[in-house]
Amino acid sequence: MITKITLITISLLLPLSVSAFPNQHDNAGKYHEKKIKRLTQELKLNNQQQAQMKTLYKQQGDKFKAIKQETDQAVRKILTGEQYDKLQTLKTERKQKRKAHKQAK
C-alpha cells in the first residue's frame, strides 16, 4: 500500500518538478518577455496591454511557486525521510536528462 502511494505521489510530482529548480524560474522571465513580444507583434498589443500581460504572468508565477511550496510541504509529511530523499534524487536525475536532451537538439 505504501509503495502504491509512493509511486502515485512520484508520478504526480515529477511533472511539477519541471519548474522546481531555481534556474527554471530565471528562464521564466525571459520566456514571458519573448511571449509578450510575439503577442505584441501578432495581436498589436499597446503599451498598457503589454504591461498588464507582464503583471499577469508575474502574478501567475508567484501563485505557482506558492502552490509548489505547499505541495512540497504536504509531500514531506506523507513520505518518510528516505522516500523524500529518493524523490529529490529522481527530480535531479530528470532535470539532468532534460538538460542533456536540450543540449542534444
C-alpha positions, 0 to 999 in steps of 0.5 A: 500500500505504501509503495502504491502511494509512493509511486502515485505521489512520484508520478504526480510530482515529477511533472511539477518538478519541471519548474522546481529548480531555481534556474527554471524560474530565471528562464521564466522571465525571459520566456514571458518577455519573448511571449509578450513580444510575439503577442505584441507583434501578432495581436498589436498589443499597446503599451498598457496591454503589454504591461498588464500581460507582464503583471499577469504572468508575474502574478501567475508565477508567484501563485505557482511557486506558492502552490509548489511550496505547499505541495512540497510541504504536504509531500514531506509529511506523507513520505518518510525521510528516505522516500523524500530523499529518493524523490529529490534524487529522481527530480535531479536525475530528470532535470539532468536528462532534460538538460542533456536532451536540450543540449542534444537538439 
